[in-house]
């Protein structure tokens, strides 16, 4: 299992950042590896979200995302051709007029990827992804 986590400060409110991380259909506008994203099904506070990502080749996967506005979302893997497991969360807190976001993910790939390479893929992608979220906050609320 490859896991990674980070804590980032974003210059916006918790509600504003929550609106970015739950606007799944807009992910392809600011996350480089996401080619498309759509909500397939909604059940109360849970959404089945399908992601189309391009990392060397194109993959599709679905996550059940539970929304707990405005402070938390967490997800579990449903199906797809990239992961065996993908579980994670965003936990948000207001601190000093900023949003402190704690992001954590655990992933296990379907195709064989040696452990050290899998961990590197997850950990290298994380700083790039956070950079894209910082740009999105600046673009929308800057």
C-alpha positions as CSV (number, residue, x, y, z in Angstrom):
1,X,0.0,0.0,0.0
2,X,1.3,3.4,-0.9
3,X,0.3,6.2,1.4
4,X,0.9,9.9,1.6
5,X,-0.4,12.8,3.6
6,X,0.2,16.5,3.9
7,X,-1.0,19.6,5.7
8,X,-1.3,22.9,3.7
9,X,-2.5,26.4,4.6
10,X,-4.7,28.0,1.9
11,X,-5.5,31.8,2.0
12,X,-9.3,31.3,2.0
13,X,-12.1,30.3,4.3
14,X,-12.9,26.6,5.0
15,X,-16.2,27.0,3.2
16,X,-14.4,28.4,0.1
17,X,-11.9,25.5,0.0
18,X,-14.6,23.0,0.7
19,X,-16.4,24.4,-2.4
20,X,-13.3,23.7,-4.5
21,X,-12.8,20.1,-3.3
22,X,-16.4,19.1,-3.8
23,X,-16.8,20.6,-7.3
24,X,-15.7,17.4,-8.8
25,X,-16.7,18.2,-12.4
26,X,-14.3,21.1,-12.4
27,X,-11.2,19.0,-11.4
28,X,-10.1,18.7,-15.0
29,X,-9.8,22.5,-15.2
30,X,-7.0,22.7,-12.7
31,X,-5.7,19.2,-11.9
32,X,-3.2,18.3,-14.6
33,X,-3.7,14.5,-14.5
34,X,-7.6,14.6,-14.5
35,X,-9.1,14.4,-18.0
36,X,-12.6,14.2,-16.7
37,X,-14.7,13.8,-13.6
38,X,-18.4,13.3,-13.1
39,X,-20.9,12.4,-10.4
40,X,-22.5,9.1,-11.4
41,X,-24.9,8.7,-8.4
42,X,-25.9,10.6,-5.2
43,X,-27.3,8.9,-2.0
44,X,-27.8,11.4,0.8
45,X,-24.4,12.8,1.7
46,X,-22.5,10.3,-0.5
47,X,-21.6,10.6,-4.2
48,X,-20.2,8.0,-6.6
49,X,-17.7,10.0,-8.6
50,X,-16.0,8.7,-11.7
51,X,-12.5,10.0,-12.5
52,X,-10.7,9.7,-15.8
53,X,-7.0,10.3,-15.3
54,X,-4.0,10.2,-17.5
55,X,-0.8,9.0,-15.9
56,X,1.3,7.5,-18.7
57,X,-2.0,6.1,-20.1
58,X,-5.6,6.8,-19.5
59,X,-7.4,5.1,-16.5
60,X,-10.9,5.3,-15.1
61,X,-11.9,4.7,-11.5
62,X,-14.9,5.4,-9.2
63,X,-14.9,6.5,-5.6
64,X,-17.7,6.8,-3.1
65,X,-17.1,10.2,-1.5
66,X,-18.9,11.1,1.7
67,X,-19.3,14.8,2.3
68,X,-19.5,16.3,5.8
69,X,-19.8,20.1,5.0
70,X,-17.8,22.2,5.5
71,X,-15.0,20.4,7.3
72,X,-14.5,16.9,5.8
73,X,-14.8,14.6,2.9
74,X,-13.6,11.1,2.8
75,X,-13.7,8.4,0.2
76,X,-13.4,4.6,-0.4
77,X,-12.7,2.8,-3.7
78,X,-15.6,1.5,-5.7
79,X,-14.2,0.2,-9.0
80,X,-11.8,0.9,-11.8
81,X,-8.8,-0.2,-13.8
82,X,-6.0,1.6,-11.9
83,X,-6.5,0.9,-8.2
84,X,-7.3,-2.1,-5.9
85,X,-7.7,0.3,-3.0
86,X,-7.9,4.1,-2.8
87,X,-9.1,5.5,0.5
88,X,-8.5,9.0,1.7
89,X,-9.8,12.2,3.2
90,X,-9.6,16.0,3.4
91,X,-10.0,17.5,6.9
92,X,-10.4,21.2,7.0
93,X,-9.9,23.7,9.9
94,X,-10.1,27.5,10.1
95,X,-6.9,29.0,11.7
96,X,-5.9,32.6,11.6
97,X,-8.3,33.5,8.7
98,X,-7.0,30.6,6.6
99,X,-8.0,27.1,5.8
100,X,-5.7,24.5,7.1
101,X,-6.2,21.4,5.0
102,X,-5.0,17.9,6.0
103,X,-5.0,15.5,3.0
104,X,-4.4,11.8,3.4
105,X,-4.6,8.9,0.9
106,X,-3.8,5.2,0.8
107,X,-3.6,3.5,-2.6
108,X,-2.9,0.0,-3.9
109,X,-2.5,-0.4,-7.6
110,X,-4.1,-3.2,-9.7
111,X,-1.1,-3.5,-12.0
112,X,2.1,-4.6,-10.3
113,X,4.1,-1.6,-9.2
114,X,7.0,-2.3,-6.9
115,X,6.4,-0.8,-3.4
116,X,9.1,1.9,-3.5
117,X,8.0,3.1,-7.0
118,X,4.3,3.2,-5.9
119,X,5.2,5.2,-2.9
120,X,7.3,7.6,-5.0
121,X,4.4,8.0,-7.5
122,X,2.0,8.9,-4.8
123,X,4.4,11.2,-2.9
124,X,5.7,13.0,-6.0
125,X,2.2,13.6,-7.3
126,X,1.1,15.1,-4.0
127,X,3.2,18.3,-4.1
128,X,2.2,18.9,-7.7
129,X,-1.5,18.4,-6.8
130,X,-1.2,20.8,-3.8
131,X,0.4,23.4,-6.1
132,X,-2.6,23.1,-8.4
133,X,-5.0,23.6,-5.5
134,X,-3.1,26.7,-4.4
135,X,-3.4,28.1,-7.9
136,X,-7.2,27.3,-8.0
137,X,-7.7,29.2,-4.6
138,X,-5.8,32.2,-6.0
139,X,-7.8,32.1,-9.3
140,X,-11.2,31.9,-7.5
141,X,-10.6,33.8,-4.3
142,X,-7.3,35.6,-4.8
